[in-house]
């Protein structure tokens, strides 16, 4: 398994997942779950971790963590190692409990905090464990809609997007989550770039500029190669025009989408190239992506374009 790319800096937000080895359960009792939650608390107290959301399923868990001190590795070592030690001692076993390395996706907290918290809090619904999230006790949802949150759990950052009045925010957040119960919807994590960063093109570009340019020693990491080897807007447009030489309209649509999704360029720069507003770029890209959902031939062509461009 390829070593994952870790991007750590002060104030970073992450979506974290870790699964049981061989997909086996890592939580088998109420005590197990309580113990894991106690390590979330100690990670907050000892290492300054800001826990925004969590959900403990039977064989994996989800977290949204902010790291004011830029110390994600230290935080996750504490959580995973402490819990593994507890679990192994309790059950008189040895060896790995978790499957490989934890997965950490750097996220634009301002843009994705609400969507990701909803995605996390709907996990037990998607798994068919409960019919409404209020029925599942092993996640942070109940603290978002009514119960007083423990000191180590931060709900205000997300709730403030709904209202400055905390009680109104809780009501609106509950409606926000319930709106997708029994609905088919796309996971926000599908928009992750290089399996590492979730954010708008500007966020991806800023991350590249500030935190990846100097990491030449890590060029063996596939995610880093993908993020640092991005093509220019003109290169993308040129390749797309050659592929769709007989259909200028389709070339434009595909060009907008590929530039928006994969270039990491600013929206205003993409808009200037295609004579669109910044919001127009985003809308056009999403419309094109939706329109080709069932067009396997066009999707294969786009995949070949991405391979040719090293995306």
Protein Blocks (a to p, Z undefined) as FASTA:
>chain_A
ZZddddddehiacddddddehhiafbfbfklmmmmmmmmmmmmmmnopacfbdcddfkbc
cdddddfkopmkmmmmmmmmmmmmmmmmmnopgdjfbgcjaddddddfklmmmmmmmmmm
mmmmmnomambfklpmbbcklmmnmpacdfklcfklmmmmmomblklmmmmmmmmmmmmg
oiacddfklmpghhlagcdfklmmmmmmmmmmmmmmlmmpmklmmmmmcccfklmmmmmm
mmmmmlmklmmmmmmmmmmmmnopafklmmmmnopafklmmmmmmmmmmmmmmmmklmmm
mmmmmmmnoZZ
